[in-house]
Amino acid sequence: MATTRSSAVFRSLREYIEPEPVVVVISGPSGVGKDSVIRRMQELRHSFHFVVTATDREPRPGEVPGVDYLFVTTDEFEHMIDGGDLFEYANVYGQYKGVPRRNAEQALASGTDVVMRLDVQGAATVRREIPDAVTIFLVPPTLEVLDARLRRRPGDTAEQTAQRREAAIEELARAPEFDYVVVNREGELDATIQTIVSIITAAKCATRRRSLADDQGGQPAPVAW
């Protein structure tokens, strides 16, 4: 009897010893450094699958197709929408952005954690589809740093920069919707990433396990802008 009881107790710990993969959403408004965080995590070769966002806009100077974004035509993007091939999508400033579903599902099936880089509206959509996703909200240390980062964005006009700043302030007010808030300080990118990695590790050790078994299929809802 004691042996049976011991075996049952130990089996109940299996989900902690061999935890299921988690979906991690890294979000925040323009200017908080989402792209820099993802790029540095890739450079450090952390064992996550990074879902490359699809977009129908043209590549900016220095952007690598398939690494920074999956660049497609508008017709191709709309075909992805019709086929249910996206976790979520939005039309942002007249340009489509969306998260492809297939590669993420394959990574989860293989036991690999999945990291998605999303804007605030996209994060809200993924939370509805995957309620147990670990959501991390990046914020700048000061408004002055936010302004400086927005001014450094390539290709934006002064009007677009002003629009992004206004939108960023509104989105910063939505920080309480996320599980965690991480400050991305100037010159401390690796410290930001270490905090994110620690959050993911803690999530996989949580006593309320994350179940992804029922998070497959279904059409994503478009995000209104």
C-alpha positions as a Markdown table, in Angstrom:
| # | Residue | x | y | z |
|---|---|---|---|---|
| 1 | Met | 0.0 | 0.0 | 0.0 |
| 2 | Ala | 2.8 | 2.4 | 0.9 |
| 3 | Thr | 4.6 | 1.6 | -2.3 |
| 4 | Thr | 1.4 | 2.3 | -4.3 |
| 5 | Arg | 0.8 | 5.6 | -2.5 |
| 6 | Ser | 4.4 | 6.7 | -3.1 |
| 7 | Ser | 4.2 | 5.8 | -6.8 |
| 8 | Ala | 1.0 | 7.8 | -7.2 |
| 9 | Val | 2.4 | 10.8 | -5.5 |
| 10 | Phe | 5.5 | 10.8 | -7.6 |
| 11 | Arg | 3.4 | 10.4 | -10.8 |
| 12 | Ser | 1.5 | 13.5 | -9.8 |
| 13 | Leu | 4.8 | 15.4 | -9.9 |
| 14 | Arg | 5.5 | 14.4 | -13.5 |
| 15 | Glu | 4.2 | 17.6 | -15.0 |
| 16 | Tyr | 6.8 | 19.5 | -13.0 |
| 17 | Ile | 9.7 | 17.2 | -13.8 |
| 18 | Glu | 8.8 | 17.2 | -17.5 |
| 19 | Pro | 6.8 | 20.4 | -17.9 |
| 20 | Glu | 4.7 | 21.1 | -21.0 |
| 21 | Pro | 6.0 | 23.9 | -23.3 |
| 22 | Val | 4.6 | 27.4 | -22.8 |
| 23 | Val | 3.6 | 30.1 | -25.2 |
| 24 | Val | 5.3 | 33.4 | -24.2 |
| 25 | Val | 4.1 | 36.8 | -25.5 |
| 26 | Ile | 6.5 | 39.7 | -25.5 |
| 27 | Ser | 4.6 | 42.9 | -26.0 |
| 28 | Gly | 4.6 | 46.6 | -25.5 |
| 29 | Pro | 4.1 | 49.8 | -27.5 |
| 30 | Ser | 6.4 | 51.1 | -30.2 |
| 31 | Gly | 9.8 | 52.3 | -28.8 |
| 32 | Val | 10.1 | 49.8 | -25.9 |
| 33 | Gly | 12.6 | 47.6 | -27.7 |
| 34 | Lys | 10.7 | 44.4 | -28.6 |
| 35 | Asp | 12.7 | 43.8 | -31.7 |
| 36 | Ser | 16.0 | 44.3 | -29.9 |
| 37 | Val | 15.0 | 41.9 | -27.2 |
| 38 | Ile | 14.0 | 39.2 | -29.6 |
| 39 | Arg | 17.1 | 39.7 | -31.7 |
| 40 | Arg | 19.4 | 39.5 | -28.7 |
| 41 | Met | 17.6 | 36.3 | -27.4 |
| 42 | Gln | 18.3 | 34.7 | -30.7 |
| 43 | Glu | 21.9 | 35.8 | -30.6 |
| 44 | Leu | 22.2 | 34.2 | -27.2 |
| 45 | Arg | 20.7 | 31.0 | -28.6 |
| 46 | His | 18.1 | 30.5 | -26.0 |
| 47 | Ser | 16.2 | 27.3 | -26.6 |
| 48 | Phe | 12.9 | 28.9 | -27.7 |
| 49 | His | 11.1 | 28.8 | -31.0 |
| 50 | Phe | 10.6 | 32.4 | -32.2 |
| 51 | Val | 7.5 | 32.9 | -34.3 |
| 52 | Val | 8.4 | 35.3 | -37.1 |
| 53 | Thr | 5.6 | 37.8 | -37.7 |
| 54 | Ala | 4.1 | 38.0 | -41.2 |
| 55 | Thr | 3.5 | 41.4 | -42.8 |
| 56 | Asp | 2.6 | 42.7 | -46.3 |
| 57 | Arg | 4.8 | 45.8 | -46.0 |
| 58 | Glu | 8.2 | 46.2 | -47.7 |
| 59 | Pro | 11.4 | 45.3 | -45.8 |
| 60 | Arg | 13.2 | 48.3 | -44.2 |
| 61 | Pro | 16.9 | 48.7 | -44.7 |
| 62 | Gly | 18.8 | 46.0 | -42.8 |
| 63 | Glu | 15.8 | 43.7 | -42.2 |
| 64 | Val | 16.3 | 40.1 | -43.2 |
| 65 | Pro | 13.3 | 38.2 | -44.7 |
| 66 | Gly | 12.3 | 35.2 | -42.6 |
| 67 | Val | 14.3 | 36.5 | -39.7 |
| 68 | Asp | 12.9 | 39.9 | -38.8 |
| 69 | Tyr | 9.6 | 39.4 | -40.6 |
| 70 | Leu | 8.0 | 37.0 | -43.1 |
| 71 | Phe | 7.4 | 39.4 | -46.0 |
| 72 | Val | 4.4 | 38.5 | -48.2 |
| 73 | Thr | 2.1 | 40.2 | -50.6 |
| 74 | Thr | -1.3 | 41.6 | -49.5 |
| 75 | Asp | -3.0 | 38.8 | -51.5 |
| 76 | Glu | -0.8 | 36.2 | -49.8 |
| 77 | Phe | -1.6 | 37.6 | -46.4 |
| 78 | Glu | -5.4 | 37.6 | -47.1 |
| 79 | His | -5.1 | 34.0 | -48.2 |
| 80 | Met | -3.5 | 33.2 | -44.8 |
| 81 | Ile | -6.4 | 34.9 | -43.1 |
| 82 | Asp | -9.0 | 33.0 | -45.1 |
| 83 | Gly | -7.2 | 29.7 | -44.5 |
| 84 | Gly | -7.1 | 30.2 | -40.7 |
| 85 | Asp | -3.3 | 30.1 | -40.8 |
| 86 | Leu | -2.8 | 32.9 | -38.3 |
| 87 | Phe | -3.1 | 33.0 | -34.5 |
| 88 | Glu | -4.0 | 36.7 | -34.8 |
| 89 | Tyr | -3.7 | 39.5 | -37.3 |
| 90 | Ala | -4.2 | 43.2 | -37.4 |
| 91 | Asn | -4.1 | 46.1 | -39.9 |
| 92 | Val | -1.7 | 48.5 | -38.4 |
| 93 | Tyr | -1.3 | 51.9 | -40.1 |
| 94 | Gly | -2.6 | 50.4 | -43.3 |
| 95 | Gln | -0.3 | 47.3 | -43.2 |
| 96 | Tyr | -1.2 | 43.8 | -42.2 |
| 97 | Lys | 0.7 | 42.0 | -39.4 |
| 98 | Gly | -0.1 | 38.5 | -38.1 |
| 99 | Val | 1.3 | 35.5 | -36.3 |
| 100 | Pro | 1.6 | 32.3 | -38.4 |
| 101 | Arg | 0.1 | 29.3 | -36.7 |
| 102 | Arg | 1.8 | 26.2 | -38.3 |
| 103 | Asn | 5.4 | 26.6 | -37.1 |
| 104 | Ala | 4.3 | 27.5 | -33.6 |
| 105 | Glu | 2.1 | 24.4 | -33.4 |
| 106 | Gln | 4.9 | 22.2 | -34.7 |
| 107 | Ala | 7.3 | 23.6 | -32.1 |
| 108 | Leu | 4.8 | 23.1 | -29.2 |
| 109 | Ala | 4.2 | 19.5 | -30.4 |
| 110 | Ser | 7.9 | 18.9 | -30.2 |
| 111 | Gly | 8.0 | 20.2 | -26.6 |
| 112 | Thr | 9.7 | 23.5 | -27.4 |
| 113 | Asp | 8.6 | 26.8 | -25.8 |
| 114 | Val | 7.2 | 29.4 | -28.2 |
| 115 | Val | 8.0 | 33.1 | -28.1 |
| 116 | Met | 5.8 | 35.6 | -30.0 |
| 117 | Arg | 6.6 | 39.3 | -30.5 |
| 118 | Leu | 3.3 | 41.2 | -30.6 |
| 119 | Asp | 1.9 | 44.6 | -30.3 |
| 120 | Val | -0.6 | 45.3 | -27.5 |
| 121 | Gln | -3.7 | 44.6 | -29.5 |
| 122 | Gly | -2.2 | 41.3 | -30.9 |
| 123 | Ala | -1.3 | 40.2 | -27.4 |
| 124 | Ala | -5.0 | 40.7 | -26.3 |
| 125 | Thr | -6.1 | 38.5 | -29.2 |
| 126 | Val | -3.7 | 35.7 | -28.3 |
| 127 | Arg | -4.7 | 35.9 | -24.7 |
| 128 | Arg | -8.3 | 35.1 | -25.8 |
| 129 | Glu | -7.2 | 32.2 | -27.9 |
| 130 | Ile | -4.5 | 30.9 | -25.5 |
| 131 | Pro | -5.6 | 32.0 | -22.0 |
| 132 | Asp | -2.6 | 30.3 | -20.3 |
| 133 | Ala | 0.0 | 32.1 | -22.4 |
| 134 | Val | 2.7 | 33.9 | -20.4 |
| 135 | Thr | 2.4 | 37.6 | -21.2 |
| 136 | Ile | 5.3 | 40.0 | -20.7 |
| 137 | Phe | 4.9 | 43.7 | -21.1 |
| 138 | Leu | 8.0 | 45.8 | -21.9 |
| 139 | Val | 8.2 | 49.4 | -20.7 |
| 140 | Pro | 10.8 | 52.1 | -21.1 |
| 141 | Pro | 12.5 | 53.5 | -18.0 |
| 142 | Thr | 11.4 | 57.1 | -18.7 |
| 143 | Leu | 9.3 | 59.0 | -21.2 |
| 144 | Glu | 12.5 | 60.7 | -22.4 |
| 145 | Val | 13.9 | 57.4 | -23.4 |
| 146 | Leu | 10.7 | 56.4 | -25.2 |
| 147 | Asp | 10.8 | 59.7 | -27.2 |
| 148 | Ala | 14.4 | 59.1 | -28.2 |
| 149 | Arg | 13.7 | 55.6 | -29.3 |
| 150 | Leu | 10.7 | 56.6 | -31.4 |
| 151 | Arg | 12.8 | 59.4 | -33.1 |
| 152 | Arg | 15.4 | 56.8 | -34.0 |
| 153 | Arg | 12.9 | 54.6 | -35.9 |
| 154 | Pro | 13.9 | 54.5 | -39.6 |
| 155 | Gly | 11.6 | 55.7 | -42.2 |
| 156 | Asp | 9.0 | 57.4 | -40.0 |
| 157 | Thr | 7.9 | 61.0 | -40.6 |
| 158 | Ala | 7.6 | 63.5 | -37.8 |
| 159 | Glu | 3.8 | 63.0 | -38.0 |
| 160 | Gln | 4.1 | 59.3 | -37.8 |
| 161 | Thr | 6.4 | 59.6 | -34.8 |
| 162 | Ala | 3.9 | 61.8 | -33.0 |
| 163 | Gln | 1.1 | 59.3 | -33.8 |
| 164 | Arg | 3.3 | 56.4 | -32.4 |
| 165 | Arg | 4.0 | 58.4 | -29.2 |
| 166 | Glu | 0.3 | 59.1 | -28.6 |
| 167 | Ala | -0.5 | 55.4 | -29.2 |
| 168 | Ala | 2.3 | 54.3 | -27.0 |
| 169 | Ile | 1.0 | 56.4 | -24.0 |
| 170 | Glu | -2.4 | 54.8 | -24.4 |
| 171 | Glu | -0.9 | 51.3 | -24.6 |
| 172 | Leu | 1.3 | 51.8 | -21.6 |
| 173 | Ala | -1.8 | 52.3 | -19.5 |
| 174 | Arg | -2.7 | 48.7 | -20.4 |
| 175 | Ala | 0.2 | 47.2 | -18.5 |
| 176 | Pro | -2.0 | 45.7 | -15.8 |
| 177 | Glu | -3.6 | 43.4 | -18.4 |
| 178 | Phe | -0.3 | 41.4 | -18.6 |
| 179 | Asp | 1.2 | 38.8 | -16.3 |
| 180 | Tyr | 4.5 | 40.6 | -15.9 |
| 181 | Val | 6.0 | 44.1 | -16.5 |
| 182 | Val | 9.7 | 44.3 | -17.4 |
| 183 | Val | 11.6 | 47.6 | -17.7 |
| 184 | Asn | 14.0 | 47.6 | -20.7 |
| 185 | Arg | 16.6 | 50.1 | -19.6 |
| 186 | Glu | 19.2 | 51.7 | -21.9 |
| 187 | Gly | 22.4 | 49.7 | -22.1 |
| 188 | Glu | 21.0 | 46.9 | -20.0 |
| 189 | Leu | 19.6 | 44.6 | -22.7 |
| 190 | Asp | 21.1 | 41.4 | -21.4 |
| 191 | Ala | 19.6 | 42.2 | -17.9 |
| 192 | Thr | 16.2 | 42.6 | -19.5 |
| 193 | Ile | 16.6 | 39.2 | -21.2 |
| 194 | Gln | 17.8 | 37.5 | -18.0 |
| 195 | Thr | 14.6 | 38.8 | -16.3 |
| 196 | Ile | 12.5 | 37.4 | -19.2 |
| 197 | Val | 14.2 | 34.0 | -19.0 |
| 198 | Ser | 13.6 | 33.9 | -15.3 |
| 199 | Ile | 9.9 | 34.6 | -15.8 |
| 200 | Ile | 9.7 | 31.7 | -18.3 |
| 201 | Thr | 11.5 | 29.4 | -15.9 |
| 202 | Ala | 9.1 | 30.3 | -13.0 |
| 203 | Ala | 6.1 | 29.8 | -15.2 |
| 204 | Lys | 7.2 | 26.3 | -16.0 |
| 205 | Cys | 7.5 | 25.6 | -12.3 |
| 206 | Ala | 4.1 | 27.0 | -11.4 |
| 207 | Thr | 1.7 | 24.7 | -9.5 |
| 208 | Arg | -1.1 | 25.7 | -11.9 |
| 209 | Arg | 0.1 | 24.0 | -15.0 |
| 210 | Arg | -0.5 | 25.4 | -18.4 |
| 211 | Ser | -2.4 | 23.2 | -20.7 |
| 212 | Leu | -2.2 | 23.8 | -24.5 |
| 213 | Ala | -4.1 | 20.7 | -25.5 |
| 214 | Asp | -7.3 | 22.6 | -26.4 |
| 215 | Asp | -5.7 | 25.7 | -27.9 |
| 216 | Gln | -5.6 | 24.5 | -31.5 |
| 217 | Gly | -7.7 | 25.4 | -34.4 |
| 218 | Gly | -10.3 | 28.2 | -35.0 |
| 219 | Gln | -10.2 | 31.4 | -36.9 |
| 220 | Pro | -8.4 | 34.4 | -35.3 |
| 221 | Ala | -10.4 | 37.5 | -34.7 |
| 222 | Pro | -9.2 | 40.6 | -36.6 |
| 223 | Val | -8.0 | 43.5 | -34.4 |
| 224 | Ala | -9.7 | 46.8 | -34.9 |
| 225 | Trp | -7.5 | 49.9 | -35.3 |
